Amino acid sequence: MKLSQFKFNLPDELVALYPVQRRTKFSEAKDKRRWVALPGRDESRLMVLHKESEKIEMFKTNEKGETLTDKKGNPQYLTFRDILKYFGEGDVIILNDTKVFPARLYANKEKTDAKIEVFLLRELSEEMRLWDVLVEPARKIRIGNKLFFEDNGPMVAEVIDNTTSRGRTLRFLYDCEHEDFKKELYALGEAPLPRYIIDHVNPKTRKHDRPVSEFDIEDYQTTFAAKEGAVTAPFTALHFSRELQKRLEIAGVECAYVTMHCGLAYFSPIEVEDLSKHKMDSEDIEVTKEACDIVNKAKADGHLVCSVGSSVLRVTETAVGTDGMLKEYKGWTNKFIFPPYDIAMSNSMIANFYHPESIPLMSAAAFGGYDLVMEAYKMAIENGYMFGCFGDSMLILPD
């Protein structure tokens, strides 16, 4: 498969800069933006793809299969909470329970006072306060430099190693208990939103139009996040509200939790045309016995087993055994899933609509079939679906 086969034109206005519950609308009367209060994160649009019949659903229907319309006669789009009609008792939904931490910080370089972005990746040593980070602009940061994170504040770090062109190892010079240190460090951070969001430029004004919001750290976190370690949210799982999870539980649908501490692999550009030559960054994953028991029982009984997002798909395809059942696993994976690929574990999947040439798009195409998924993308653009980590989603069913 070639990289260019995943190239398409994505209009700027279809890139979601906010989740559905906080999206802004343009007010022509007052010529300014205003917040629009929407019910919740499960009110984004949903498209349903049926693999065998190649049928694609976008609209709500009644018991006779007739499309429902609003008061103006417009068809009513499916929303994410409509997944309830596609799952039943005994089915299992697999979710990634990683927890995002506020990884984006800003510091001033000693002497020059230059502003530096410091993006935390992972803690290397609790005792020595060592962290693997990315810095920007990297050319200004060398071994031995000190970075100050507050004006006259106590949080200071020293660069002790270069790891990549932008990567550095920092030693934080902060003497206190480890938990107190992390609390103070995180208090200085922001939600690690993707660069395409925080760097977004309005095509008309040519100015940045996506300021940091007090809601970002909440919005860029799943409602069931439990195990800290991610700097990228499991996007598709952001649609699950607590109410929706409860309604699924009442319907007899069980949730199984696996863990992938998502890094920046999904945002690393693919620089080769032949996808088989692309190397994914490794990410830390875990599959517990409890998750295996839930998933394997559902699969053995012939129920739907649904992977929510490409992170879960990578976890389950890493941990699946030769018998098609999920196995306990704790370690790292660099699995890259793209077409053609024989999915061994799940028989259904939920995925967001993503950017051109993106790794999550390739994973969805591997699961649902390239032609069907790309047709769904075409329909999504024609019908104004939103794209990206805060965008709309698709449910892919066996039929």
C-alpha positions in Angstrom: 0.0 0.0 0.0 1.2 3.5 -0.8 1.1 6.6 1.3 -0.4 8.6 -1.6 -3.4 6.4 -1.6 -4.5 8.0 1.7 -4.2 11.6 0.4 -7.4 13.7 0.1 -8.5 17.3 0.4 -9.7 18.1 3.8 -11.4 21.6 4.1 -10.1 23.6 6.9 -13.5 24.3 8.3 -14.0 20.6 8.9 -11.1 20.3 11.3 -12.5 20.3 14.8 -10.6 22.6 17.1 -12.9 21.9 20.0 -15.0 18.9 21.2 -18.6 18.9 20.3 -19.7 20.2 23.7 -17.5 23.4 23.3 -17.4 24.1 19.6 -17.8 27.7 18.6 -20.2 29.1 16.0 -19.8 32.3 14.0 -22.4 34.9 14.9 -23.0 37.1 11.8 -25.0 39.6 13.8 -22.3 40.4 16.3 -19.4 39.4 14.1 -17.7 37.4 16.9 -17.4 33.9 18.2 -19.5 32.7 21.2 -19.6 29.4 23.2 -22.4 27.1 22.3 -23.6 24.8 25.0 -24.3 21.3 23.7 -25.5 18.3 25.7 -22.3 16.3 25.9 -19.4 14.5 24.4 -21.6 11.7 23.0 -23.6 14.1 20.8 -21.0 14.1 17.9 -22.1 12.6 14.6 -21.7 8.8 13.9 -21.5 7.0 10.6 -22.1 3.3 10.5 -20.2 1.0 8.0 -21.3 -2.6 7.3 -18.3 -4.5 5.9 -20.0 -7.5 4.2 -22.9 -5.6 2.5 -20.8 -2.4 2.1 -23.8 -0.4 3.3 -23.2 3.0 4.9 -25.6 4.6 7.3 -25.7 8.3 8.2 -29.3 9.1 9.3 -31.6 8.0 12.0 -34.5 5.8 11.0 -37.8 4.6 12.4 -38.9 1.0 12.8 -39.9 0.9 9.2 -36.5 2.0 8.1 -37.7 5.4 7.0 -35.3 8.4 7.5 -36.3 10.6 10.4 -36.4 14.4 9.8 -36.4 17.5 11.9 -39.0 20.2 12.0 -37.5 21.8 8.8 -37.6 18.5 6.9 -33.8 17.9 7.1 -32.7 14.3 7.8 -31.5 13.7 11.3 -27.9 12.5 11.5 -26.9 9.6 13.7 -25.1 10.7 16.9 -22.6 8.8 18.9 -25.1 7.7 21.6 -26.9 5.8 18.8 -24.3 3.1 19.1 -26.8 1.7 21.7 -28.9 0.3 18.9 -26.0 -1.7 17.4 -24.9 -3.4 20.6 -26.7 -5.9 22.8 -26.4 -8.2 25.8 -23.1 -10.1 25.8 -21.3 -7.8 23.4 -18.0 -6.3 24.6 -16.4 -2.8 24.0 -12.7 -2.6 24.6 -11.4 0.8 25.8 -8.0 2.3 26.5 -7.8 3.4 30.1 -4.6 5.5 29.9 -4.6 8.9 31.5 -3.2 12.0 29.8 -1.0 14.3 31.9 -0.4 18.0 31.3 2.7 17.5 29.2 3.2 20.9 27.5 5.2 23.4 29.6 7.0 26.7 28.8 10.3 27.8 30.3 12.9 30.5 29.9 16.5 29.8 29.0 19.1 31.1 31.4 20.9 34.3 30.5 19.1 34.9 27.2 15.5 34.5 28.7 14.4 32.9 25.4 11.0 31.2 25.6 11.3 27.4 25.2 8.5 24.9 24.8 9.2 21.8 26.9 7.0 18.8 26.0 7.3 16.0 28.6 7.3 12.5 27.2 8.1 10.1 30.1 9.8 10.1 33.4 13.1 8.1 33.3 14.0 8.2 37.0 11.9 9.2 40.0 15.0 9.4 42.3 17.1 11.6 40.0 14.1 13.6 38.6 15.1 12.7 35.0 12.6 13.2 32.2 12.7 12.5 28.4 11.4 15.6 26.7 11.1 17.4 23.4 12.1 21.1 23.2 11.3 23.8 20.7 13.2 25.6 19.3 15.7 22.8 19.7 18.6 24.7 18.2 18.8 26.9 21.2 19.0 24.2 23.8 22.4 22.4 24.5 23.8 20.2 27.2 24.4 22.2 30.4 21.7 24.8 29.7 19.4 25.6 32.6 15.6 26.2 32.1 13.5 28.2 34.5 9.8 27.4 34.5 8.5 30.3 36.7 9.7 33.8 37.2 11.8 33.6 40.3 10.1 30.2 41.0 11.7 27.0 42.3 11.2 24.8 39.3 14.5 24.6 37.4 15.9 21.9 35.0 19.3 21.2 33.5 19.8 19.7 30.1 22.1 16.6 30.6 21.8 14.8 27.2 20.7 15.1 23.6 18.6 12.1 22.5 17.3 13.1 19.0 17.2 16.3 17.0 14.5 17.7 19.3 14.8 15.3 22.2 16.6 16.1 25.4 17.0 14.6 28.8 16.3 17.0 31.7 17.2 16.7 35.3 14.9 18.8 37.5 16.6 20.5 40.3 13.7 20.3 42.8 14.3 18.9 46.2 11.1 17.5 47.8 9.0 14.3 47.9 8.4 12.8 44.5 4.6 13.3 44.6 5.0 16.9 45.6 7.4 17.4 42.7 5.0 15.9 40.2 2.1 18.0 41.5 4.1 21.2 41.2 5.4 20.2 37.7 2.0 19.3 36.4 0.5 22.6 37.8 2.8 24.4 35.3 1.6 22.3 32.3 -1.1 22.5 29.7 -3.1 19.8 28.0 -0.9 18.3 25.3 -3.3 19.1 22.4 -2.0 18.3 18.9 -0.1 21.0 17.1 -2.6 21.2 14.4 -5.0 22.6 17.0 -2.8 25.0 19.0 -1.0 26.2 15.9 -4.2 26.6 13.9 -4.3 29.8 11.8 -7.6 31.3 10.6 -7.4 31.2 6.7 -9.1 34.6 6.5 -7.3 36.6 9.2 -4.0 34.7 9.1 -3.9 34.8 12.9 -3.9 32.0 15.4 -7.5 31.4 16.5 -7.3 28.6 19.0 -6.3 29.9 22.4 -5.6 27.6 25.3 -8.8 26.9 27.3 -9.3 26.1 31.0 -11.5 23.2 29.7 -8.7 21.6 27.6 -7.3 19.2 30.3 -10.8 17.9 31.0 -11.9 17.7 27.3 -8.7 15.9 26.3 -9.3 13.1 28.9 -11.6 10.1 28.8 -14.2 9.9 31.5 -12.7 6.5 32.6 -9.0 7.4 32.5 -7.1 5.5 35.2 -3.4 4.9 34.5 -1.3 7.9 34.0 1.3 7.9 31.2 -0.2 9.3 27.9 0.7 12.5 26.1 -1.9 11.8 23.4 -5.5 11.0 24.3 -7.2 7.9 22.8 -9.3 10.1 20.6 -12.2 7.9 19.8 -12.8 7.1 23.5 -13.4 10.8 24.2 -17.0 10.3 22.8 -18.0 8.1 25.8 -19.9 10.0 28.4 -20.6 8.5 31.8 -24.3 8.4 30.9 -23.7 6.4 27.7 -21.5 3.9 29.6 -24.2 3.4 32.1 -26.8 2.9 29.4 -24.6 0.3 27.7 -24.2 -1.5 31.1 -27.9 -1.6 31.5 -28.2 -3.1 28.0 -25.8 -5.9 29.0 -22.8 -4.6 27.1 -19.6 -5.0 29.0 -16.5 -2.8 28.8 -13.0 -4.3 29.0 -10.0 -2.1 29.7 -6.6 -2.3 28.2 -3.8 0.2 28.4 -1.6 1.9 25.8 0.2 5.0 27.0 -0.1 6.9 23.7 2.9 8.9 22.6 3.4 11.1 19.6 3.6 8.2 17.1 0.3 9.1 15.6 1.5 12.6 14.7 4.9 11.6 13.3 4.7 12.2 9.6 5.3 9.2 7.4 8.2 10.0 5.1 8.2 6.9 2.8 5.8 6.1 0.0 6.0 2.4 0.6 4.1 1.9 3.9 5.8 -1.4 4.7 9.0 0.6 5.2 7.6 2.9 7.9 8.8 2.2 11.5 6.4 3.1 14.3 7.7 4.4 17.6 7.3 1.9 20.5 4.6 2.5 23.1 4.0 0.9 26.5 1.0 -1.4 26.7 -0.7 -3.8 29.1 -3.5 -6.4 28.9 -4.7 -7.9 32.2 -6.2 -11.3 32.9 -9.5 -9.5 33.7 -9.6 -8.0 30.2 -8.8 -11.3 28.6 -11.5 -13.1 30.4 -14.2 -10.6 29.4 -13.1 -10.4 25.8 -12.5 -14.0 25.2 -15.8 -15.1 26.7 -17.7 -12.7 24.4 -15.7 -13.9 21.3 -16.2 -17.6 22.2 -20.0 -16.9 22.5 -20.1 -15.3 19.1 -20.8 -11.7 20.3 -19.5 -8.4 19.0 -16.0 -7.5 20.3 -15.4 -3.9 19.5 -12.0 -2.1 19.5 -12.4 1.6 20.3 -9.8 3.5 18.4 -6.5 2.6 16.7 -4.6 2.4 20.0 -6.9 -0.4 21.2 -6.6 -2.1 17.8 -2.8 -2.1 18.1 -2.9 -3.5 21.7 -5.3 -6.3 20.8 -3.4 -7.2 17.6 -0.2 -7.3 19.6 -1.6 -9.5 22.4 -3.7 -11.9 20.3 -2.7 -15.5 20.3 -2.5 -17.9 17.4 -6.0 -19.2 18.5 -7.5 -15.8 18.0 -7.9 -15.2 21.7 -6.6 -12.3 23.8 -3.5 -13.1 26.0 -2.1 -11.3 29.0 0.7 -8.9 27.9 2.9 -6.3 29.5 5.6 -4.6 27.4 6.0 -2.5 24.3 4.6 -2.6 20.8 5.6 -0.8 17.6 2.9 -2.6 15.5 1.8 -0.6 12.4 -1.6 -1.6 11.0 -2.3 -0.7 7.4 -4.1 -2.4 4.5 -4.0 -5.2 3.6 -4.1 -6.7 7.1 -6.0 -9.7 8.5 -7.5 -8.6 11.9 -7.2 -11.5 14.3 -9.0 -10.2 17.4 -11.9 -7.8 17.1 -14.9 -8.1 14.7 -16.0 -4.5 15.1 -14.3 -1.1 15.5 -15.1 2.6 16.3 -12.7 5.2 14.8 -12.7 8.9 14.4 -12.4 10.6 11.0 -8.8 11.6 10.7 -6.5 13.7 8.6 -5.1 12.7 5.2 -2.1 10.3 5.3 -2.6 9.7 9.0 -1.8 6.5 10.8 -5.3 6.2 12.4 -6.9 6.5 9.0 -4.7 3.6 7.8 -5.7 1.5 10.7 -9.4 2.1 10.1 -8.9 1.2 6.4 -7.2 -2.0 7.4 -10.1 -3.0 9.5 -13.0 -1.9 7.4 -11.5 -2.3 3.9 -9.8 0.5 2.0 -12.5 1.1 -0.6 -15.4 1.2 1.9 -13.6 3.5 4.4 -12.4 5.9 1.8 -16.0 6.1 0.4 -17.1 6.9 3.9 -14.5 9.7 4.1 -15.8 11.1 0.9 -19.4 11.1 2.2 -18.2 12.6 5.5 -16.7 15.6 3.7 -19.7 16.1 1.5 -22.0 16.1 4.6 -19.9 18.3 6.8 -18.6 15.7 9.3 -15.8 17.0 11.6 -12.3 15.5 11.6 -9.5 15.1 14.0 -9.2 14.1 17.7 -12.3 16.2 18.5 -14.1 15.1 15.3 -16.9 12.7 14.5 -16.6 9.0 14.3 -17.5 5.8 12.4 -18.7 2.4 13.7 -17.5 -0.5 11.5 -19.6 -3.7 11.9 -19.2 -7.1 10.3 -22.6 -6.4 8.9 
